[in-house]
Amino acid sequence: MKNLLLWEKWRPKKIDDIILLPRIKSHFEDGVKTNYIFHGHYGTGKTTLARILIGKYSKDKAFLELNSSLFTSIDVLRNEVEKFCKTQPMLETEDPIKYVFLDEFERVSSQYQDAMKAFIETYHKNVRFILTTNHINKISDGIKSRFTCIDFDYQDSGEEKLLKQELYKKIINTICPSENITISKEKLVTIINKKFPDLRGVLVLLQNFKNTGEINTNDITTSNKTKLDLYETIYNKSLDYEKIYHFIMSSFGPDKIDIMFNLLSRGFVEWYILEKKGNVDKLFEVNYIISDYTYKLDSQTDPVILGMTVLGKIRQIIFSTSI
């Protein structure tokens, strides 16, 4: 726990610990009774709430979690999801209901979404589905009609004020004393206002303040070490998703994924050729990935998820035996 970043260390593990609007929390006073789509701005607690509800931390439910930005094919639905839905819980004491959580669901194919409708009907007695998305408009009407859709974005100034107040109180009364952080009210309010409604982003800035004593969001260390660490991360086969995610958050954070993309352009090409890392023709595909995803940084898609997707695709190209 000592080496975890603040946003990791203070990720809520119980529903009472999440900063949620009352209209959202009221849906789950008696557990998960139907299928849900959580939608809204990134960093507002959609994934955290879903993980709590499916029992990821309590370990008292049978659940399947998939990141749909990585698993977009209908084959995933036909294999992993269907297999899980058909399998009986291993323990008799487990919750008789099983849970499927599909994060970043807007990334799946249209065929996937069409087939999903039948899955919901087939397994409605014993499976509950939770989907999260930053782009509710990319979810088909057929899917939305079968789910209760919950908007995590604040709807008026009253909700905005409530969320900011609760976040301020949690940081000043709990996080700062536990982390030995001394910060003035004015500086903490500045941090919250800079990143709101991205609650995770607030903790990233608080981490920067803890480390440097500054709240400037315009600077980031782009030393040669940072660049080489990024390149070596691509080539380290031993790194799993979680470790790469931790690297991106600690080295760049959601605010500076554009800098990471820049480091993966010409600088990466020159390093790849200089270090003789492999077939240079693979760089055509790498360049296409960077060009294709850079423009998406201006969308509402979580920039960290975009960064993870790009690194994942580049690793697939580098490790492939084709070309």
Secondary structure by P-SEA (a helix, b strand, c coil): cccccccccccccccccccccaaaaaaccccccbbbbbbccccccaaaaaaaaacccccccccccccccccccccccccaaaaaaaccccccccccbbbbbbcccccccaaaaaaaaaaaaaacccbbbbbbccccccccaaaaaaccccccccccaaaaaaaaaaaaaaaaccccccccccccaaaaaaaaaacccaaaaaaaaaaaaaaccccccccccccaaaaaaaaaaaacccccaaaaaaaaaaccccccaaaaaaaacaaaaaaaaaaccccccaaaaaaaaaaaccccccccccaaaaaaaaaaaaaaaaacccc
